[in-house]
C-alpha cells in the first residue's frame, strides 16, 4: 500500500511539470496515479466513497498539513483553493531528489 510519504515526490514532480506549478486536486490525483506503480490495496474502493485508497492518500497530504514532515508543513507545497501549488523550496526538493 502506498503511504503519504510515498506520494510526496510524485506530487512535487507533477506540479513542477506545469506552467504555473498549480493543479486542482483532481488533476494531481490523476497525474500521480499515472506516475507511480499502484498496488491492489491502492486501488481498493473506499467505503461509502466514489474513489480509491490512493485518492485518499493523496488528499491526506492536504488534510495533514499541520504535521511536521508533511510537505505543506515543510513549505514545499502551498494550499490553494481546490488544489495544490509547489513553492520555490518544493521545486528545489524535487530537483535535488531527481539528481539522486
N, C-alpha and C positions, 0 to 999 in steps of 0.2 A: 504494500500500500504506500502510495506517495504521501509524504508528510509536508507540512507547510514549509519547512526548511528546504525541501527538495524542489519547490516551485519558485523560490526567490530569484535565483539566477535566470531561469527561463522567463519569468515576468520582466525582469530588468532587460533582458535581451530583446524581447518582442517590443518593448517600449522604445528602446534605443533605435530600433529599425524604422520607427515612424518619423515623419517630418516634424511633428510637434512634440513628440515624447509623451503624448497623452492618448489614451484609449478608453472607451467605455468598458465597464466591467465585462459585459458580454463578449466584446471583441478580445479582451485579454484572455478570457476563458477559452475561446475558440482557438486563438493562436497558440496558447500554451499547450492545449490538448494536441495540436498538430506537431509541436516541437519536442515532446517528451514521449517516452515509452510508457504506456499506461498498463497497469496490472488489472486482472479481473476485479479485484477489490475496488480499484479506482472507478471502474465502470458500473459498480453496483448502484442500483437506484436508491435514492434516499426515501425513507418512509414519509409519506404524506407530502412529497415534493415532486416537482416536474424535472428534476435534474439528478445528476450522479454525484458520487462521493468526491470525485476530483473537482467538480464545480464548487462544492462547499469548501474544500481545502483552499482553493484559490481565493474565494470570498473571505475566508477566515483571516487572510493576511490583513485585510482592512478592519475586520472586527476586532482583531487582537493588536491593533496599532499602538496601544499604550504599554505593551510588554517589551522589556529590554530584549534586544536581539531581533525584534521584528523590523522589517525594512522601513516601515513608516517611522517607528520609534528612532531608528538609527539615522534617519534623514535621507535615505536612499530613494524613497517614494513620497509623493505628496498626495493627499486625499483631495480629489476634485469631485464635484457633483456627478454621481453615477459612474465614476471611473477612477483611473489611476494616472499619475503623471510621474515621470522619472525626474530626479533632481540632478544637478551637476555632480554631486557626490555619488549618486547612483550610477551615473554614466561612467565615472572613474572605476567604481567597483566592478561594473560589468566588463569594462575593457581590461582591467587587471586580471580578472578571472579567466578571460578568454586567452590571455597571454600564457597561462599556465597549462 
